[in-house]
């Protein structure tokens, strides 16, 4: 059991840390050595719909393998297919916005800001799902809000950054967070309707996401841009396969940890891996954080940890 724990923890940390590196490389990096009119060398990969489609297809394949190789999965014959399709739409919009944002903001910025995911889930849970939360939950959420605000508030003009582009990147992240909240509300409804197992829900959502994204790639004509880019820079295939594989295996290790050690242990590890993702990005891509941003980062992760610990204490009292 101890070896399984070590494998799960190492798998989550390694897969998601390297996933962040390749995600930043693909969305923010440049391929080729040609000189452009803006004096930058290389061409940027802009086929974000295709990128997210590849991730969803790999996740769908992995979910099917989990269902086939591990028995006793709870299938869902109660939930309308339209609810899974709606959940897929909100999920893929969130993923597309999140990936697009990296063209204008750094990966550490994205990770810390998206750590505020509990905020839209809680707000939409109250407004749409008619849920109620204890006062402490609002306090922990306020810690995250203040931490994110501290992280975001800095003088971009002083660093010579185009603030208009930066604001657009920030808007994409916050819209991604909003869609995460919508996804969370729909997933709660699905659990009430059919109580599916995690792999079945993962398979169904990624199946619909793959169908929608594949259709969008052809309808928007992005497939032509993808073929043109990959013909000129075939080395990106390696990065795309590695990115999608790391994401899928990261999900596999998360599922392994939840099934063996519970959601509490997994929450701790996934929160830690976000911090490692920030550190990896700082080391690999020379991203820098100010003292205020480090304080904001610590406040965000402190709020997340305290929230997780409070949930575990509540669960223990209920036993």
C-alpha positions in Angstrom: 0.0 0.0 0.0 2.9 2.3 0.8 4.4 1.7 -2.7 1.1 2.5 -4.2 1.0 5.8 -2.3 4.5 6.7 -3.5 3.7 5.9 -7.1 0.5 7.9 -7.0 2.1 11.0 -5.4 5.2 10.9 -7.7 3.0 10.3 -10.7 0.8 13.3 -10.0 3.6 15.6 -9.3 5.8 14.6 -12.3 3.0 14.3 -14.9 1.3 17.6 -14.0 4.6 19.5 -13.5 5.9 18.4 -16.9 2.4 19.0 -18.4 2.7 22.7 -17.4 6.1 22.9 -19.0 4.9 21.5 -22.3 1.7 23.5 -22.2 3.7 26.7 -21.8 6.1 25.6 -24.5 3.3 24.9 -27.1 1.2 28.0 -26.3 3.9 30.6 -25.6 6.9 29.2 -27.4 7.9 29.6 -31.1 8.7 27.0 -33.7 11.2 27.4 -36.5 14.0 29.9 -37.1 12.4 32.3 -39.6 12.5 36.0 -38.8 9.1 37.7 -38.6 8.1 41.3 -39.3 7.9 42.0 -35.5 11.6 41.0 -35.2 10.6 37.8 -33.4 12.1 34.5 -34.5 9.8 31.5 -35.1 6.1 30.9 -35.5 3.6 30.5 -32.7 1.1 27.6 -32.6 -2.4 29.1 -32.5 -4.6 26.0 -33.2 -6.0 25.9 -29.6 -9.2 24.0 -30.6 -7.0 21.2 -32.0 -4.8 21.2 -28.9 -7.7 20.8 -26.6 -9.3 18.2 -28.9 -6.1 16.1 -28.7 -6.2 16.3 -24.8 -9.9 15.3 -24.7 -9.4 12.3 -27.0 -6.5 11.0 -24.9 -8.6 11.4 -21.8 -11.4 9.6 -23.4 -9.1 6.7 -24.4 -7.7 6.5 -20.8 -11.2 6.5 -19.3 -12.3 3.6 -21.5 -9.2 1.7 -20.5 -10.0 2.3 -16.8 -13.5 1.0 -17.3 -12.4 -2.1 -19.2 -9.5 -3.0 -16.9 -11.2 -2.3 -13.6 -14.5 -4.0 -12.8 -17.5 -2.8 -10.7 -17.8 0.6 -12.3 -21.2 2.3 -11.8 -22.7 3.1 -15.2 -25.3 5.8 -15.6 -28.5 5.0 -17.4 -30.5 7.7 -15.6 -28.9 11.0 -16.6 -30.1 12.4 -19.9 -27.3 12.5 -22.5 -28.0 16.2 -23.0 -26.8 16.9 -19.5 -23.4 15.2 -20.3 -23.3 17.2 -23.5 -24.0 20.4 -21.7 -21.3 19.6 -19.1 -18.9 18.9 -22.0 -19.6 22.3 -23.6 -18.9 24.2 -20.4 -15.8 22.1 -19.8 -14.3 22.5 -23.2 -15.0 26.3 -23.2 -13.1 26.5 -19.9 -10.1 24.5 -21.4 -10.0 26.5 -24.6 -10.0 29.8 -22.7 -7.4 28.5 -20.2 -5.0 27.5 -23.0 -5.6 30.7 -25.0 -4.8 32.8 -22.0 -1.2 31.6 -22.0 -0.5 33.7 -25.1 -0.8 36.8 -23.0 -0.1 35.7 -19.4 2.6 33.5 -17.8 1.9 29.9 -16.6 2.5 30.8 -12.9 -0.1 33.6 -13.3 -2.6 31.1 -14.7 -2.0 28.4 -12.1 -2.3 30.8 -9.1 -5.4 32.6 -10.6 -7.1 29.3 -11.4 -6.5 28.1 -7.9 -9.5 30.4 -7.2 -11.7 27.7 -8.8 -13.7 27.2 -5.5 -15.0 30.8 -5.8 -17.2 30.4 -8.9 -18.2 26.9 -7.8 -19.4 28.2 -4.4 -21.1 31.3 -5.9 -22.9 29.4 -8.6 -23.7 26.6 -6.1 -25.5 29.2 -3.9 -27.2 31.1 -6.8 -28.1 28.1 -9.0 -27.8 25.0 -6.9 -29.4 26.6 -3.8 -26.6 25.3 -1.6 -25.6 26.7 1.8 -22.0 26.9 3.2 -20.7 27.5 6.7 -19.2 30.9 7.6 -15.7 29.5 7.7 -16.0 28.5 4.0 -16.6 32.2 3.1 -13.5 33.2 5.1 -11.3 30.6 3.4 -12.6 31.8 0.0 -11.9 35.4 1.0 -8.3 34.4 1.7 -8.0 33.0 -1.8 -9.6 36.2 -3.3 -7.2 38.5 -1.5 -4.3 36.3 -2.5 -5.3 36.3 -6.2 -5.8 40.1 -6.0 -2.3 40.5 -4.5 -0.8 38.3 -7.2 -2.5 40.2 -10.0 -1.9 43.8 -8.8 1.4 45.0 -10.2 2.7 47.6 -12.6 2.8 45.9 -16.0 3.7 49.2 -17.7 6.8 49.4 -15.5 7.9 46.1 -17.0 7.1 47.2 -20.6 4.2 44.8 -21.0 1.2 45.5 -23.2 -1.5 45.9 -20.6 -4.4 45.6 -23.1 -3.2 42.1 -24.1 -2.5 41.2 -20.4 -6.0 42.2 -19.5 -7.5 40.1 -22.2 -5.5 37.1 -21.0 -6.8 37.8 -17.5 -10.3 38.0 -18.8 -9.9 34.6 -20.5 -8.7 33.0 -17.2 -11.7 34.5 -15.2 -14.1 33.4 -17.9 -12.5 29.9 -17.7 -13.1 30.0 -13.9 -16.7 31.0 -14.5 -17.2 28.0 -16.9 -15.5 25.8 -14.3 -18.2 26.8 -11.9 -20.9 26.0 -14.4 -19.3 22.6 -15.0 -19.2 21.9 -11.2 -22.9 22.7 -10.9 -23.8 20.4 -13.8 -21.6 17.6 -12.4 -23.3 17.8 -9.1 -26.7 17.4 -10.9 -25.3 14.4 -12.8 -24.1 12.7 -9.5 -27.6 13.2 -8.1 -29.3 11.8 -11.2 -27.2 8.7 -12.0 -24.4 8.5 -9.4 -21.8 7.4 -12.1 -18.3 6.3 -11.3 -15.5 8.7 -11.8 -14.1 6.9 -15.0 -17.6 6.7 -16.5 -18.2 10.5 -16.0 -14.7 11.2 -17.3 -15.4 9.0 -20.4 -18.8 10.5 -21.1 -17.7 14.2 -20.7 -14.6 13.7 -22.8 -16.5 11.8 -25.5 -18.9 14.7 -26.0 -16.0 17.2 -25.8 -14.1 15.3 -28.5 -17.1 15.2 -30.8 -17.8 19.0 -30.4 -14.2 20.0 -30.7 -13.5 17.9 -33.8 -16.6 19.4 -35.4 -15.4 22.9 -34.5 -11.9 22.3 -35.9 -13.5 21.5 -39.3 -16.3 24.1 -39.2 -13.9 26.9 -38.3 -11.3 25.7 -40.9 -8.6 25.4 -38.2 -7.6 22.0 -39.6 -6.1 23.9 -42.6 -3.9 26.0 -40.2 -3.0 22.9 -38.3 -1.9 21.0 -41.4 0.1 24.0 -42.6 1.8 24.5 -39.3 2.6 20.8 -38.7 4.0 20.5 -42.3 6.4 23.3 -41.6 7.1 22.2 -38.0 6.6 18.5 -37.6 8.5 18.5 -34.3 5.3 19.8 -32.6 3.7 16.3 -32.9 6.1 15.1 -30.2 5.1 18.0 -27.9 1.4 17.4 -28.5 1.6 13.7 -27.8 3.7 14.3 -24.7 1.3 17.0 -23.5 -1.8 14.9 -24.0 -0.1 11.8 -22.5 1.1 13.6 -19.4 -2.4 15.0 -18.9 -4.1 11.6 -19.3 -1.6 9.8 -17.0 -1.9 12.6 -14.5 -5.7 11.9 -14.4 -4.9 8.2 -14.1 -2.7 8.8 -11.0 -5.3 11.1 -9.5 -8.0 8.4 -9.9 -5.6 5.8 -8.4 -5.0 8.0 -5.4 -8.7 8.7 -4.9 -9.7 5.1 -5.1 -6.9 3.9 -2.8 -6.5 6.8 -0.3 -9.6 9.0 -0.6 -10.2 12.5 -1.9 -8.6 14.2 1.1 -5.1 12.9 0.4 -5.6 13.6 -3.3 -6.6 17.2 -2.6 -3.4 17.7 -0.6 -1.2 16.3 -3.4 -3.0 18.2 -6.2 -2.7 21.4 -4.3 1.0 20.8 -3.7 1.5 20.0 -7.4 0.1 23.4 -8.4 2.8 25.0 -6.2 5.4 22.7 -7.9 4.1 23.7 -11.3 4.7 27.4 -10.5 8.3 26.6 -9.3 9.0 24.5 -12.4 7.8 27.3 -14.7 10.0 29.8 -12.8 13.1 27.6 -13.2 12.5 26.4 -16.8 11.2 29.6 -18.5 12.8 32.2 -16.2 9.4 33.6 -15.2 9.8 35.9 -12.2 7.5 36.8 -9.3 7.7 40.0 -7.1 7.6 39.8 -3.3 4.0 40.8 -3.3 3.1 38.0 -5.8 4.9 35.5 -3.6 2.8 36.6 -0.6 -0.3 36.4 -2.7 0.7 32.9 -3.9 1.3 31.7 -0.3 -2.1 33.2 0.8 -3.9 31.4 -2.0 -2.4 28.0 -1.2 -2.9 28.6 2.6 -6.6 29.2 1.9 -6.8 26.0 -0.1 -5.0 23.9 2.5 -7.1 25.2 5.4 -10.3 24.6 3.4 -9.2 21.0 2.7 -8.3 20.4 6.4 -11.6 21.8 7.5 -13.5 19.4 5.2 -11.5 16.4 6.5 -12.2 17.5 10.1 -15.9 17.8 9.3 -15.9 14.3 7.7 -14.2 12.8 10.7 -16.8 14.3 13.1 -19.5 12.8 10.9 -18.2 9.3 11.2 
